[in-house]
Every structure is written in C-alpha cells, then in structure tokens.
Amino acid sequence: MTFIKNIAIVGGSGQMGTPLVKALVESKRFNLTAITRSESDSTFPPTVNVLRGDYDSEDFLQSSFSNQEVLIIILATTAPKDLQPRLIRAATAVAVSYILPTEFGPDTANSALAQAVPFLFPKKSLRDQIKASQSSSLIAVVNGLWFDFLTNFRAWQTLFSTTTLAQVARGVTKLFELPSSELEKFKNHFVYVSSFAVSQTQILRSVQKATGTSNEDWKISSVPVDEAIEMGLAEFQNGNFKGLLDVLYGNNSKPGMGGNFEHKLNNELLGLESEDLDIVTNEK
C-alpha cells in the first residue's frame, strides 16, 4: 500500500492552522512544509520545514509546491481575493495531487446556503479551478461552525453540526493517514467531519452546567432568525464585518440549508470519534 508523505500548508500559524500543524506533526507520518511570507514572524515546530518568500512570485510558489503531494490552504476572509487563485494556479502547475482550499466551515455543497452568505459563494469558483486543472484533485473539508467560537453568538434553536478546531485537525490528519487507494474516494469531493450536532440552547445549558450558573445569571433574548439575518446584513453594509456572522449563523440554522449534516459524516471511515459536549465545554 502507498500513503501520502509530503504535505505543504499555507496559513499554518492561524486559528485553524496551528492545531492542524500540531496534529500532523504528532502523527509522525508526514514531511510537513509550512509556506509563509518573508516578513512573517510565525514560528513552527522544529520538525516542520519552513519556506519563506514572496507570495507574488510565481517562481517561489511553484518551487515551494514542487514534489508536494498535498497543499492545504487556510486563509483568513481578509486575505487578498486574488491570493488563493494564485496559490491554486501554482500548485496545479506543478501537479500537486490534492489541494484543500479554504473551506473548513459550513456545507458549501448546499447552493442555497452558499448563495445566502456573501463570503461563501466565491468558494465554488476555487473548487472549480482545481477540478478544471486536470493535474490536481480537490478535497473540500466541511466541519460546520467552529464550536470554539459559538458561545459568543445568538441562541439558534435548531440542531446544527459543529466541530472543535482540534477535531478538524484530527480529521484532516486521519484523512491523509488513509492508504492512497482509500484517499482516492475523496477526489473532487467533500469530506464531512463533526464533533456533534447541537442547538445553541444545548450549548448554553452545557456552559451553565460547567459554570454552576442558571438562566438568571445570563441575559437571554429571542430574535426571529430572518430578523437576525436582516440585522446582520445591515451591520455589514454599514462597515461592521461581524454582521456577516449573524448572516452565516442564521442561514446555517434554517431548514434546508445543510446546517445539520450528520447523515453525511465521514467520521467512521476516518476512525474519528464523536466528542462529548459537556466534556468539551469543560475544557474551554
């Protein structure tokens, strides 16, 4: 059997990149290369090969991606819009086998959700760019909303799939620990991982259990989901980027928008165990 060995990552020092690099290093199965800008002061574990250079240089990018079997791209929503297409173009030019673009969120295979949230819709063109290359294959990771940040937002009542940053990192690592013959099943497809499916109300109850508090200790209000979405859009149009979070969270909770994808999960195939809400909450 053959296995993936060489993995490169762009964005390996951010909120998602840091635990992912940690998990890949701890696996001891990969030659991991972190690619970053020349001026970056990001640090990585000593076993990680770090390449620093100019993201505007096609030569630097192609040389960095040469001989890599996997490229993982994790960019912030504030990154230049042309950066990810350039990274993909360089990776396909040197025939990187698998490219994971910046998905790592809600199920953008659901077109209704993707069209409703401004920063989700452009992801399709990036997936199409990879698939059209003929030299590289797409794998898009869907993990729903990141659990680590859910306690700060509105209390949606419906069940939705959510994943901790650590669980996403474990899932991606286990994905590339698969034999190449098994990994090929995900060529140009989505892979779904989750910690659990919960409502925000269940999260609140878990937080109250962990902190020994009750409803009386919290300010709890109720807002219709469509109203929350409208308010979020208005905030965004007034220059407050955080308004898009209400748009994202609200749409993700609506029926038919793919927020609960437990029926699609690949956890079992990956050997990825579900997590316990109360245990995870206690650790936060």
C-alpha positions in Angstrom: 0.0 0.0 0.0 1.1 3.5 -0.7 0.5 6.5 1.6 0.7 10.3 1.4 4.0 11.6 2.7 4.7 15.2 1.6 2.2 17.9 2.8 2.5 21.7 2.4 0.4 24.2 4.3 -0.2 27.9 3.7 -1.7 29.6 6.8 -0.3 27.1 9.3 0.0 29.6 12.1 -3.6 30.8 12.4 -6.6 29.6 14.5 -7.1 26.6 12.3 -3.6 26.2 11.0 -1.9 25.9 14.4 -3.8 22.8 15.7 -3.7 21.3 12.3 0.1 21.6 12.1 0.3 20.2 15.7 -1.8 17.1 14.7 0.1 16.5 11.5 3.4 16.7 13.4 2.2 14.4 16.2 1.2 11.8 13.6 4.9 11.4 12.6 3.7 10.1 9.2 4.4 13.2 7.1 7.1 15.5 5.8 5.4 18.8 6.6 6.3 22.1 4.9 4.9 25.4 6.1 5.0 28.2 3.5 4.8 31.7 4.7 5.7 35.3 3.7 9.3 36.6 4.0 8.2 39.2 6.6 6.2 36.8 8.7 7.5 36.1 12.3 5.4 32.9 12.6 7.1 30.0 14.3 6.6 26.3 13.8 7.7 23.0 15.5 11.3 22.1 14.8 10.4 19.2 12.5 8.5 21.4 10.1 10.3 22.6 7.0 9.6 26.4 6.8 9.9 28.2 3.4 9.7 32.0 3.5 9.2 34.0 0.4 7.2 36.3 -1.8 3.6 35.2 -2.4 3.6 37.5 -5.5 6.4 35.4 -7.0 5.1 32.5 -9.2 8.6 31.0 -9.1 8.7 30.9 -5.3 5.2 29.4 -5.1 5.9 26.7 -7.7 9.3 25.8 -6.3 7.7 25.6 -2.8 4.9 23.3 -4.1 7.1 21.1 -6.2 7.2 17.5 -5.0 4.4 18.1 -2.6 1.5 15.6 -2.7 -0.9 17.7 -0.7 -1.4 21.5 -0.4 -3.6 22.8 2.5 -4.7 26.4 2.2 -6.1 28.2 5.2 -6.6 31.9 4.6 -8.5 34.5 6.6 -11.5 36.1 5.0 -9.5 39.3 4.9 -6.8 37.8 2.7 -6.4 39.4 -0.8 -9.1 38.0 -3.1 -6.5 37.0 -5.7 -4.2 35.2 -3.4 -6.0 31.8 -3.2 -6.4 31.6 -7.0 -2.7 32.3 -7.4 -1.8 29.6 -4.9 -4.0 27.1 -6.7 -2.6 28.1 -10.1 0.9 27.5 -8.9 0.0 24.2 -7.2 -1.7 22.8 -10.3 1.2 23.9 -12.5 3.5 21.5 -10.6 0.8 18.8 -10.3 0.2 18.7 -6.6 -2.0 15.7 -6.2 -4.5 17.0 -3.7 -5.5 20.6 -2.9 -7.6 21.6 0.1 -8.8 25.1 -0.5 -10.1 27.3 2.3 -13.4 25.6 3.1 -13.2 24.4 6.7 -16.7 25.6 7.5 -20.4 25.2 6.6 -21.5 22.9 3.9 -21.0 24.9 0.7 -22.2 22.0 -1.3 -25.6 23.4 -0.3 -26.1 26.0 -3.0 -28.9 27.8 -1.1 -26.6 28.4 1.9 -23.6 29.4 -0.3 -25.7 32.0 -2.2 -27.2 33.4 1.0 -23.8 34.2 2.7 -21.6 36.6 0.7 -18.2 35.1 1.6 -19.3 31.5 1.0 -20.4 31.8 -2.7 -16.9 32.6 -4.2 -15.6 29.2 -2.8 -17.3 27.4 -5.7 -15.1 29.1 -8.3 -12.0 28.0 -6.4 -13.2 24.4 -6.3 -14.0 24.6 -10.0 -10.5 26.0 -10.7 -8.9 22.9 -9.1 -11.2 20.4 -10.8 -10.6 22.0 -14.2 -6.8 21.7 -13.9 -6.7 18.0 -14.8 -3.4 17.9 -12.8 -4.7 18.2 -9.3 -7.7 17.0 -7.3 -9.9 18.9 -4.9 -10.8 17.8 -1.4 -13.1 20.2 0.4 -13.4 19.8 4.2 -16.8 20.6 5.8 -16.9 20.9 9.5 -19.8 23.2 10.1 -19.5 26.1 12.5 -16.4 26.0 14.8 -17.6 25.1 18.3 -14.8 27.1 19.9 -16.5 30.4 19.0 -20.2 29.5 19.4 -20.7 30.7 22.9 -20.5 34.3 21.8 -23.4 34.4 19.4 -27.2 34.2 19.2 -29.1 31.2 20.6 -30.3 29.3 17.5 -32.8 26.6 18.4 -32.3 24.1 15.6 -29.7 21.4 15.6 -26.6 22.0 13.6 -23.3 20.2 13.1 -20.4 21.8 14.8 -16.7 20.9 15.2 -13.9 21.9 17.5 -10.7 23.2 16.0 -8.9 20.2 17.5 -11.4 17.7 15.9 -11.0 19.3 12.5 -7.2 18.9 12.9 -7.6 15.3 13.8 -10.0 14.6 10.9 -7.7 16.1 8.3 -4.7 14.2 9.8 -6.6 10.9 9.7 -7.7 11.6 6.2 -4.2 11.7 4.9 -3.2 8.7 7.1 -5.5 6.6 4.8 -4.0 4.4 2.2 -3.8 6.2 -1.2 -6.5 3.8 -2.5 -8.9 4.9 0.2 -8.0 8.6 -0.1 -8.8 8.5 -3.8 -12.5 8.1 -2.9 -12.5 11.7 -1.9 -11.1 13.0 -5.2 -13.1 16.1 -6.2 -15.5 15.6 -3.3 -16.3 16.9 0.1 -15.3 15.2 3.3 -17.5 15.8 6.3 -16.3 15.8 10.0 -18.1 16.9 13.1 -17.8 16.8 16.9 -21.6 16.7 17.5 -24.9 18.1 16.4 -26.4 20.5 19.0 -28.5 23.6 19.3 -27.1 26.8 20.8 -29.6 26.3 23.6 -27.9 23.0 24.4 -24.6 24.7 24.4 -25.9 27.3 26.8 -27.1 24.5 29.1 -23.7 22.8 29.0 -22.0 26.1 29.8 -24.3 26.7 32.7 -23.6 23.1 34.0 -19.8 23.8 33.7 -20.0 27.2 35.4 -22.7 26.4 38.0 -24.9 29.2 36.6 -28.6 29.4 35.6 -30.8 31.4 33.3 -31.0 34.2 35.9 -27.2 34.7 35.5 -27.5 35.3 31.8 -29.1 37.9 29.6 -31.2 35.8 27.2 -33.2 37.3 24.4 -35.2 35.9 21.4 -34.9 37.2 17.9 -36.6 35.6 14.8 -34.0 34.1 12.6 -34.9 36.1 9.5 -34.8 39.3 11.5 -31.3 38.4 12.9 -30.1 37.8 9.3 -31.5 41.2 8.1 -29.8 43.0 11.1 -26.6 41.2 10.3 -26.7 42.3 6.6 -27.4 45.9 7.7 -24.5 45.9 10.1 -22.2 44.5 7.3 -23.4 47.1 4.8 -22.6 49.8 7.4 -19.0 48.5 7.6 -19.2 46.1 10.5 -17.8 42.8 9.2 -19.1 41.0 12.3 -22.6 41.4 11.0 -21.8 38.6 8.5 -21.6 36.2 11.4 -25.3 36.6 12.1 -26.0 36.1 8.4 -23.9 32.9 8.5 -25.2 31.5 11.7 -28.8 32.4 10.9 -28.8 30.9 7.5 -26.9 27.8 8.7 -29.7 27.2 11.2 -32.6 27.4 8.7 -34.2 24.2 7.4 -32.9 23.1 4.0 -29.6 25.0 4.3 -27.4 22.0 5.2 -26.5 23.1 8.8 -27.1 19.6 10.1 -25.0 17.2 8.0 -24.7 14.3 10.5 -26.2 12.0 7.8 -23.2 12.8 5.6 -20.4 12.3 8.1 -17.2 10.6 7.3 -16.1 10.3 10.9 -16.5 6.5 11.0 -14.5 5.9 7.8 -11.7 8.2 9.2 -11.8 6.5 12.5 -12.7 9.8 14.1 -14.7 9.5 17.3 -17.5 12.0 18.1 -16.9 14.3 21.1 -19.0 14.8 24.3 -20.5 18.3 24.6 -20.1 18.6 28.3 -16.5 17.3 28.3 -15.5 19.7 25.5 -17.3 22.6 27.2 -15.5 21.9 30.5 -12.2 22.1 28.6 -12.9 25.6 27.1 
